[in-house]
Amino acid sequence: MKVARLCVTLAAALIATQLWALPDDRNQPIYISSDSADIDDAKGIAIYRGDVEMTQGTTKLTGDIVTIYSKNREIQRVVSEGKKKQAYYEELQSEEKGKLKAWGKTIDYDFAVEKIELIKQAKLIQKGDTFTGDHIEYDQAKQLVNATGQQGGKTGGRVQMVIQPSQTK
């Protein structure tokens, strides 16, 4: 298992540059559509249910249930759960990295520490490179990927990676 983590970390270090949505995205309004919403401003919790779609600039998050945790109207954490289908996250990245796409039964995005956690049936694609496993943690600040497979799962508990060849001329 340690070897798989090391391979994923090294591969990510080789292919990843700064993983950030476009700088302007964080200054854009957030749009949310859902079948229902329960918002408790005093506690800083908003729960959206039913085919939820949340966008901010070029960043998109979907799920069956999306919970937003905020403090002083600043989002601290967003958790998207997929019940009928997987939760999905995408962002257009700077420096010609294209779109980052991520799936999982649960996506937990902690803004405070700049980490995206993909839980159960996790998959992350960046510029054609693909990581799949049972659990993937993506640390945006440190540009690290940690992935683990599911013991006894279809892949025998292993993490799967596809790394595209360099496109330099």
Secondary structure, DSSP 8 states (H G I E B T S, - for coil): -HHHHHHHHHHHHHH-----B-TTGGGS-EEEE-SEEEEETTTTEEEEEEEEEEEETTEEEEEEEEEEEEETTEEEEEEEE-SSS-EEEEEEETTTTEEEEEEESEEEEETTTTEEEEEEEEEEEETTEEEEEEEEEEETTTTEEEEE--TTSTTTT--EEE-------
